[in-house]
Amino acid sequence: MNWVISELIYLVGAFLLAFVGIGFILLPVIGVLGIVFPIISALKANGGETWEYPFSIQFFSLADAHSDDAWE
């Protein structure tokens, strides 16, 4: 979920930067990363490993999901 929120923020920023030119370079790069990163993550998960997405802003942590009072 961290990557999805981060990617959305990066896409909005790249869209705004498209008005000055550099966003046209960033938009395809973010699009490719949006495809490649989940594939890498799935391959790692299939091997029993955990993988943190690079460039991902940590809104949620794994410790938050496993705390005893997470559902209270």
C-alpha positions in Angstrom: 0.0 0.0 0.0 2.9 2.3 0.7 4.1 2.0 -2.9 0.6 2.7 -4.4 0.2 5.9 -2.3 3.8 7.0 -3.1 3.3 6.3 -6.8 0.2 8.4 -6.9 2.0 11.3 -5.2 4.9 10.9 -7.8 2.4 10.8 -10.7 0.7 14.0 -9.5 4.1 15.7 -9.1 5.2 14.5 -12.6 2.0 15.7 -14.1 2.5 19.2 -12.6 6.1 19.2 -13.8 4.9 18.3 -17.3 4.0 21.9 -17.6 7.7 22.9 -17.4 8.9 19.9 -19.5 10.6 17.5 -17.2 7.4 15.7 -16.3 7.2 14.2 -19.8 10.3 12.2 -18.9 9.2 11.3 -15.4 5.7 10.0 -16.3 6.9 7.0 -18.4 9.6 6.2 -15.8 7.0 6.1 -13.0 4.7 4.0 -15.3 7.4 1.4 -15.9 8.3 1.3 -12.2 4.6 0.7 -11.5 4.8 -2.4 -13.5 8.3 -3.7 -12.7 8.3 -3.2 -8.9 5.2 -5.4 -8.3 6.7 -8.1 -10.5 9.9 -8.1 -8.5 7.9 -8.1 -5.3 5.8 -11.1 -6.4 9.0 -13.0 -7.4 10.5 -12.3 -4.0 7.3 -13.2 -2.1 7.2 -16.5 -4.1 10.7 -17.3 -2.8 9.6 -16.5 0.8 11.5 -13.2 1.0 10.2 -9.8 1.9 11.1 -6.8 -0.3 10.6 -3.1 0.4 9.9 -1.0 -2.7 12.6 1.5 -3.4 11.4 5.2 -3.4 8.4 4.2 -1.3 7.3 6.6 1.4 6.6 4.6 4.6 3.0 5.6 5.5 2.4 2.2 7.1 4.8 -0.2 8.7 4.7 -4.0 9.1 4.8 -3.5 12.9 1.6 -1.5 12.7 -0.2 -4.4 11.0 1.0 -7.0 13.6 0.4 -5.1 16.8 -2.0 -6.5 19.3 -4.2 -3.5 19.3 -4.4 -3.1 15.5 -8.1 -4.2 15.5 -9.3 -2.4 18.6 
